[in-house]
């Protein structure tokens, strides 16, 4: 496997930034940022020494996933699963 070129890396970074702008609305931004910060802080010292732009890219990718999951939950995509996972939340 060959290493990606600088252009491929820039294109991937731009795609992540574009997805972040489209996916992480104000509604979920704070929760997504908090989740990403928690995951990144638990990654250990190796991430701490990564270049700042790479740290930001990783955080944005995590925020995209988290915000998308929150939207799916809010839209009811997991209602049946949530009732199974948390039977104490079932309406009587």
C-alpha positions as CSV (number, residue, x, y, z in Angstrom):
1,X,0.0,0.0,0.0
2,X,1.4,3.4,-1.0
3,X,1.1,6.5,1.1
4,X,-1.5,9.0,0.0
5,X,-0.3,12.1,-1.8
6,X,-0.5,15.6,-0.3
7,X,-3.3,16.3,-2.8
8,X,-5.3,13.3,-1.7
9,X,-4.8,14.3,2.0
10,X,-6.0,17.8,1.2
11,X,-9.0,16.5,-0.7
12,X,-10.0,14.2,2.2
13,X,-9.5,17.0,4.7
14,X,-11.7,19.3,2.6
15,X,-14.4,16.6,2.3
16,X,-14.4,16.2,6.1
17,X,-14.6,19.9,6.6
18,X,-17.5,20.1,4.1
19,X,-19.4,17.3,5.8
20,X,-18.8,18.9,9.2
21,X,-20.4,22.2,8.0
22,X,-23.4,20.3,6.6
23,X,-23.9,17.9,9.4
24,X,-23.1,19.6,12.7
25,X,-25.9,22.2,13.1
26,X,-26.2,24.5,16.1
27,X,-28.6,22.1,17.7
28,X,-26.1,19.3,18.2
29,X,-22.8,21.3,18.0
30,X,-22.2,21.6,21.7
31,X,-22.9,17.9,22.4
32,X,-20.8,16.7,19.4
33,X,-17.9,18.9,20.5
34,X,-18.1,17.6,24.0
35,X,-18.2,14.0,22.8
36,X,-15.2,14.5,20.5
37,X,-13.2,16.2,23.3
38,X,-13.9,13.3,25.6
39,X,-12.8,10.8,23.0
40,X,-9.7,12.7,22.0
41,X,-8.7,13.3,25.6
42,X,-8.9,9.5,26.2
43,X,-6.7,8.8,23.1
44,X,-3.5,9.3,25.1
45,X,-0.4,11.3,24.6
46,X,0.1,10.3,20.9
47,X,-2.8,12.4,19.7
48,X,-1.5,15.3,21.8
49,X,1.7,15.4,19.7
50,X,-0.1,15.2,16.4
51,X,-0.2,18.4,14.3
52,X,-3.0,20.7,15.3
53,X,-4.7,20.5,11.9
54,X,-4.8,16.8,12.2
55,X,-6.2,17.0,15.7
56,X,-8.9,19.3,14.4
57,X,-9.7,17.0,11.5
58,X,-10.0,14.0,13.8
59,X,-12.3,16.0,16.1
60,X,-14.5,17.1,13.2
61,X,-14.8,13.6,12.0
62,X,-15.9,12.4,15.4
63,X,-18.4,15.3,15.6
64,X,-19.9,14.4,12.3
65,X,-20.6,10.8,13.5
66,X,-22.0,12.0,16.9
67,X,-24.2,14.7,15.4
68,X,-25.5,12.2,12.8
69,X,-26.3,9.7,15.5
70,X,-28.1,12.3,17.6
71,X,-30.2,13.3,14.5
72,X,-31.1,9.7,13.9
73,X,-32.2,9.3,17.5
74,X,-34.2,12.5,17.4
75,X,-35.8,11.4,14.1
76,X,-36.9,8.2,15.8
77,X,-34.6,5.8,13.9
78,X,-33.9,3.9,17.1
79,X,-37.1,4.1,19.0
80,X,-37.7,0.4,19.1
81,X,-34.1,-0.3,20.0
82,X,-34.1,2.3,22.8
83,X,-37.2,0.7,24.3
84,X,-35.3,-2.6,24.3
85,X,-32.1,-1.0,25.7
86,X,-33.9,1.1,28.3
87,X,-37.1,-0.6,29.3
88,X,-37.4,1.8,32.2
89,X,-38.2,4.6,29.6
90,X,-41.2,2.8,28.2
91,X,-44.5,4.7,28.4
92,X,-47.2,3.1,30.5
